[in-house]
Amino acid sequence: MENSITFLTKVSKDGTIQLPESLHLENQEVEIRISKQIPQKKNALDFVRKWKGILKGSDGDYKKARQEYLEKKHQ
């Protein structure tokens, strides 16, 4: 029976990987597979989700709506 565990970690400058202590793998043989994390690009839908509501209810005066939003945000 094969148990597989996935977790994210960083390789240190000296090339070591630290395993979570909760795995209790001391003195056991393990098989290691490494996958480089590729940062995901943001798409238009993510942008809209992040910024929706800022201009909600404005009558096309975007500069004024933006100014009001920033004033509320930084009060």
Secondary structure, 3 states (H helix, E strand, C coil): CCCCCCCCCCCCCCCCCCCCHHHCCCCCCCCCCCCCCCCCCCCHHHHHHHHCCCCCCCCCCHHHHHHHHHHHHCC
